[in-house]
Every structure is written in structure tokens, then in C-alpha cells.
Amino acid sequence: MRLRRSEAALVVAAGAAVVAAVVAVAGSTRWAVAVASLALALGLLGLARVGQLVLRELSALGAQQQRTTRTVRRLDEARKRTGPLIRRASRSSGRAARDAAALGKRLTAVEESLLHETRELRVVAGQNLARVDDVLRGARVDSHRFRTSLDTLPSDTLRLMRTTERLMPGTADFPGLGDWAITTSSLLAMLSDVATRTGPVTVVECGSGTSTLFLGLALQQRGDGSRVVALESDAAFAEETRGHLARAGVAEIATVVHAPLVEREHTPGDHRLWFDTSGLPDLDGIDLLFVDGPVGGSTHEARYPAYPFFADLLRDGATVVLDDTDRPDERSIVEKWASAEHAGRQATVHRRNVRSTMLRVRVVDEAGSADD
Ligand SMILES: C[S@@+](CC[C@H](N)C(=O)[O-])C[C@H]1O[C@@H](n2cnc3c(N)ncnc32)[C@H](O)[C@@H]1O
């Protein structure tokens, strides 16, 4: 606004100068000088004012520049101060980014391993459930067998009493069954088995006791040279059984061989405690093999060697009875015996009693088929 006023003064001065020139042309020198002086004065005034404004503007610009310089300096200082912070922050953010990437990788790995483990757990859980199912199925079968055996107990007992009366008429010295001895149903099944056979019958027992006595009595009645040989690891128990046999008058037919348990290699690399068979008499064939020893738990699957050891002597159609097949070890032994041929013989499960399992043995020809 002030600049406009000074511009106006200059315009007025220019106008006065033009008037002075016109007056001079018209011939009035004095008026021309006066008007020119006025124009000059106004011009000078205007110029002075312009100069003053310019100076003021320059001074304002100078102050502005100083403020700008100070601001720039402050900004410089701030930059110097914040530079390291920014560099540190950028280093930290780089580290944080790397850490985040590594953490991400670790999380992915953990997630994958969790997924893998979950999958494996599902498989294991499935297998366990299947096993539980098997156990439950086995328990149902056992309980069914147990109920059946309870149902048949009275008739079994009656049959046993009649058998005892037939084999040992009027005897009071009657060794009981159950507990360590064979169960009534298994004994009756074995007695029926030998009763169906023709010709002299040979029975071999692993573990002697009441069964030896009953079998001895049953075989004696045949009067055809049938016999029973029992391996007994316990010398005192062997003597006790021999006492029963002698009192019943069957010592000629029923023999107890003291056969302590010794460690031996049954198949290459398979060392187990089993009977020392050096005292066993010559046998030309076996019709019934009753495996009720060694005592379960003396070693893992302690009774397994019996079948492979006697296999080559087992006649076609022979019966193998394994007692205590309510225990896992004995169940596993039955599966192993039946799963492969031994000395050209194939055993198959024929009957399951409450506590024992009977297997039928067939001599198979080289092509693997059973002889009739
Ligand atoms: C299960 S028993 C054999 C029983 C026989 N087969 C029977 O049915 O009467 C197996 C072995 O256990 C041992 N034994 C039998 N009765 C026993 C008892 N009461 N205490 C300790 N051992 C016994 C004997 O060495 C025997 O050969």
C-alpha cells in the first residue's frame, strides 16, 4: 500500500514534468522551472520513499535469512543428533525384521512338527483303540469260555469222578486238579483224545504231576504198550510224582525224567532255559505232547522250544496241548507254533479249552499239502 503511494508520487512527478515541459514549450520559463522543481521534489520524495521501503524490505529479508540460517543450523544439529538415532533405529528395525523372519520360520517348523505329531498321535491312538478292541474282544471270548466252563463244571466233575473211579477204583489217595495242575476240562479232553487212538500210544509231557498219573492210568487200561514220559525240572517234585505213580501201580507205564533247566541254543542265536533232555528214553513217535512246563515266567516264552524240539517225532494227526493259554506268553507261543512248519509238520489250532489250547499236527509233503 505504501509502495503504491510512492508510485503515485512518482506518477504525479512525471505529470508535473510533462506540465513543466508543456509550460516551457508555451514560453513561461518561470512556471516551467517551478513545475519542474515540484516534479523533481515529488520524484525525489517518491524515490526516497521507495528507497526507504526497499531498505526496510531488505532488512526484513536479512532478518528472515538469519532466521532461516538459524533454523537450518538447528535442523542441521537436529539431523546430527537424530542421524545416529535413525541409523540405530534402522539397524534395529533390520534386526527386528530378520528376527521376525527367523521367528516366522521357527513357528512354521513348530507348526509342521505339531501337525506331524498330531498325525502320528492319531495313528497311535487308532492303533491303541484297535488294540483295546482286540483286548475287549478277547475278554468277551474268555468270559464266554469261562461261563461255558462254569456251565459244564458239574458235568465235568461227574465225568472226572467216574473216570477216577474207573481208573482208580476205591482210591482215597486222589491228587486234586486245578491250581498248578491241569484243569478238569483239559484233562478230560486229553483222556478222550488218547481214547480215540488205535495201537500203542506215546504221550510226552513237559512238566509232571496229576496229569501224568491220570494219563498213566488211562494208558495202562489199554494194555497195548502205550506209555507216558514226563520231563520234570524239579527233582523233589519228580520224586513226589513218582510216589503217586508207584502207589497207583503205573510206574512201568508212566516215567518221570528229571530234566533240570539248562541254557541251550534252540535255533541259531536263540538261547533259552529249557529241559536237559539227556535222560529222555528213545521215542519212535509221539501221539500227544502236553506242554505244561517249564514254569511260566522262568524265561520269556519259556515253553516255546517244546514243539520245535519234538516236531520230527510227532505222528501225523498228533495232538499238542499247551496249558495256560490264558496268559499272553502262551497265546503268543500258540501263534508262533501255528505260523510255520517245523520238521515238515504243520500245526493248526483244533480246540480251545478254558485254560489250554489243543493243536492238531499234520505231516505235510514237500509241496506243502497235508497227508491224508
Ligand atoms: C503246572 S505244573 C505241571 C502240572 C502237571 N502237568 C499237572 O497237570 O498236574 C509245572 C511245573 O510246576 C512245578 N510245580 C507243580 N506244582 C507246584 C507247586 N505246588 N509249587 C511249586 N512248583 C510246582 C513242577 O516243576 C511242575 O513240573
Ligand as a Chemical Component Dictionary entry (heavy atoms), coordinates in Angstrom:
data_LIG
# 
_chem_comp.id                   LIG 
_chem_comp.type                 NON-POLYMER 
_chem_comp.pdbx_formal_charge   0 
_chem_comp.three_letter_code    LIG 
# 
loop_
_chem_comp_atom.comp_id 
_chem_comp_atom.atom_id 
_chem_comp_atom.alt_atom_id 
_chem_comp_atom.type_symbol 
_chem_comp_atom.charge 
_chem_comp_atom.model_Cartn_x 
_chem_comp_atom.model_Cartn_y 
_chem_comp_atom.model_Cartn_z 
_chem_comp_atom.pdbx_ordinal 
LIG C1  C1  C 0  1.971  -126.646 36.072 1  
LIG S1  S1  S 1  2.985  -127.751 36.769 2  
LIG C2  C2  C 0  2.699  -129.273 35.985 3  
LIG C3  C3  C 0  1.482  -129.901 36.408 4  
LIG C4  C4  C 0  1.094  -131.125 35.687 5  
LIG N1  N1  N 0  1.275  -131.110 34.279 6  
LIG C5  C5  C 0  -0.375 -131.383 36.017 7  
LIG O1  O1  O 0  -1.214 -131.009 35.232 8  
LIG O2  O2  O -1 -0.632 -131.902 37.080 9  
LIG C6  C6  C 0  4.508  -127.293 36.063 10 
LIG C7  C7  C 0  5.666  -127.422 36.969 11 
LIG O3  O3  O 0  5.468  -126.630 38.098 12 
LIG C8  C8  C 0  6.089  -127.199 39.207 13 
LIG N2  N2  N 0  5.084  -127.300 40.234 14 
LIG C9  C9  C 0  3.977  -128.015 40.202 15 
LIG N3  N3  N 0  3.251  -127.812 41.325 16 
LIG C10 C10 C 0  3.937  -126.942 42.060 17 
LIG C11 C11 C 0  3.736  -126.345 43.315 18 
LIG N4  N4  N 0  2.673  -126.618 44.021 19 
LIG N5  N5  N 0  4.656  -125.462 43.739 20 
LIG C12 C12 C 0  5.742  -125.182 43.011 21 
LIG N6  N6  N 0  6.008  -125.725 41.816 22 
LIG C13 C13 C 0  5.107  -126.609 41.360 23 
LIG C14 C14 C 0  6.653  -128.524 38.765 24 
LIG O4  O4  O 0  8.047  -128.384 38.498 25 
LIG C15 C15 C 0  5.910  -128.799 37.503 26 
LIG O5  O5  O 0  6.631  -129.525 36.566 27 
# 
loop_
_chem_comp_bond.comp_id 
_chem_comp_bond.atom_id_1 
_chem_comp_bond.atom_id_2 
_chem_comp_bond.value_order 
_chem_comp_bond.pdbx_ordinal 
LIG C1  S1  SING 1  
LIG S1  C2  SING 2  
LIG S1  C6  SING 3  
LIG C2  C3  SING 4  
LIG C3  C4  SING 5  
LIG C4  N1  SING 6  
LIG C4  C5  SING 7  
LIG C5  O1  DOUB 8  
LIG C5  O2  SING 9  
LIG C6  C7  SING 10 
LIG C7  O3  SING 11 
LIG C7  C15 SING 12 
LIG O3  C8  SING 13 
LIG C8  N2  SING 14 
LIG C8  C14 SING 15 
LIG N2  C9  SING 16 
LIG N2  C13 SING 17 
LIG C9  N3  DOUB 18 
LIG N3  C10 SING 19 
LIG C10 C11 SING 20 
LIG C10 C13 DOUB 21 
LIG C11 N4  SING 22 
LIG C11 N5  DOUB 23 
LIG N5  C12 SING 24 
LIG C12 N6  DOUB 25 
LIG N6  C13 SING 26 
LIG C14 O4  SING 27 
LIG C14 C15 SING 28 
LIG C15 O5  SING 29 
# 
